[in-house]
């Protein structure tokens, strides 16, 4: 279907068909066997994605990126640390801060799982200009905000 000159209504019709297929395909991504027993929730995926793609960071940095309170991130980090998914260590420069990273034993499985979606986004976004990428991200953000009322 051509998307040239879409009216708002035609765009809505197209997206109402496309979004459930996208979500369905994302849900069918097989969780690696070693992670299945960990009962990871959607809230964990964003946290793991930031650590996977951006590397180790503090609880406050994670909280800022996830747009939640540091206490919320601390609870998630504690839960995932007890399950062996994350590692916590003191920041050598400031012992009051805790650095969080993905445990080495789970790095491969998490990369396999989340990397597939990242590869698909890269394939979709790379041909676009920076302004077009910004428009896609802003549009998806606006849609998510509108859904949350």
C-alpha positions in Angstrom: 0.0 0.0 0.0 1.4 3.4 -0.9 1.7 5.9 1.9 2.1 8.9 -0.4 -0.3 11.7 0.4 -2.2 9.9 3.2 -5.1 11.7 4.7 -5.3 11.6 8.5 -8.2 9.0 8.3 -6.2 6.8 5.9 -3.2 7.0 8.1 -5.3 6.1 11.1 -6.8 3.1 9.3 -3.3 1.9 8.2 -1.9 2.3 11.7 -4.9 0.6 13.4 -4.0 -2.5 11.3 -0.3 -2.2 11.6 0.1 -1.6 15.3 -1.5 -4.8 16.5 0.7 -6.8 14.0 3.8 -5.0 15.3 2.9 -5.7 18.9 2.0 -9.3 18.1 5.4 -9.9 16.4 7.2 -8.3 19.3 5.4 -10.5 21.8 6.3 -13.6 19.7 10.1 -12.9 20.1 11.2 -15.9 22.0 12.6 -15.2 25.5 15.9 -17.1 25.8 15.4 -20.2 27.9 17.8 -19.0 30.7 15.6 -15.9 31.2 12.2 -17.6 31.1 12.2 -18.6 34.7 13.0 -15.0 35.8 9.5 -13.7 35.2 10.7 -10.5 33.7 8.0 -7.9 33.4 7.7 -5.1 30.7 9.1 -2.6 33.2 12.3 -4.6 33.3 12.8 -4.5 29.5 13.5 -0.8 29.2 15.9 -0.9 32.1 17.8 -3.9 30.6 17.7 -2.2 27.1 19.4 1.0 28.5 22.1 -1.1 30.3 22.6 -3.3 27.2 23.0 -0.4 24.7 24.5 2.3 26.9 26.5 0.3 29.4 26.7 0.5 33.2 25.2 3.5 34.9 24.0 4.7 38.3 20.5 4.2 39.7 19.8 8.0 39.3 20.9 7.9 35.6 18.6 4.9 35.0 15.7 6.7 36.8 16.2 9.8 34.6 16.2 7.8 31.4 13.2 5.7 32.5 11.4 8.8 33.7 10.6 7.2 37.1 11.7 7.9 40.7 15.1 6.6 41.8 13.3 4.5 44.5 11.4 2.7 41.8 14.6 1.9 39.9 16.3 0.8 43.2 13.5 -1.7 43.8 13.8 -3.1 40.2 17.6 -3.3 40.5 17.3 -5.0 43.8 14.9 -7.6 42.4 17.0 -8.2 39.3 20.2 -8.4 41.4 18.7 -11.1 43.6 17.8 -13.1 40.5 21.4 -12.7 39.3 20.5 -10.6 36.2 22.2 -7.4 37.4 25.3 -6.6 39.3 25.8 -3.7 41.6 29.1 -2.2 42.7 30.3 0.9 44.4 31.4 3.8 42.3 35.2 4.2 43.0 34.9 7.9 42.5 31.9 8.3 44.9 31.2 5.4 47.3 27.7 6.8 47.9 26.7 5.9 44.3 26.0 2.4 43.0 26.9 1.4 39.5 24.5 -1.1 37.9 25.4 -3.4 35.0 24.1 -6.6 33.4 25.7 -9.7 34.9 28.2 -11.2 32.6 26.4 -14.6 32.6 23.2 -13.0 31.2 24.7 -10.5 28.8 24.5 -12.8 25.8 20.9 -13.9 26.3 19.7 -10.4 26.9 21.6 -9.2 23.8 20.0 -12.0 21.8 16.5 -11.1 23.0 16.6 -7.3 22.9 19.0 -7.1 20.1 16.5 -8.4 17.6 14.2 -5.5 18.1 17.0 -3.1 18.0 18.2 -4.5 14.7 14.7 -4.1 13.3 14.5 -0.5 14.5 17.9 0.2 13.0 16.8 -1.2 9.7 13.7 1.0 9.7 15.4 4.2 11.0 18.7 4.2 9.2 17.4 5.3 5.8 15.7 8.3 7.3 17.2 11.7 7.9 17.7 12.8 11.5 14.7 15.1 11.2 12.6 12.2 9.9 13.8 10.0 12.8 12.8 12.7 15.3 9.4 12.9 13.7 8.9 9.1 14.0 9.9 9.1 17.6 7.9 12.2 18.5 4.8 10.8 16.8 5.1 7.5 18.7 5.6 9.4 21.9 2.5 11.6 21.2 0.5 8.5 20.4 1.5 6.9 23.7 0.7 10.0 25.6 -2.7 10.3 24.0 -3.5 6.7 24.9 -2.6 7.4 28.6 -5.1 10.3 28.6 
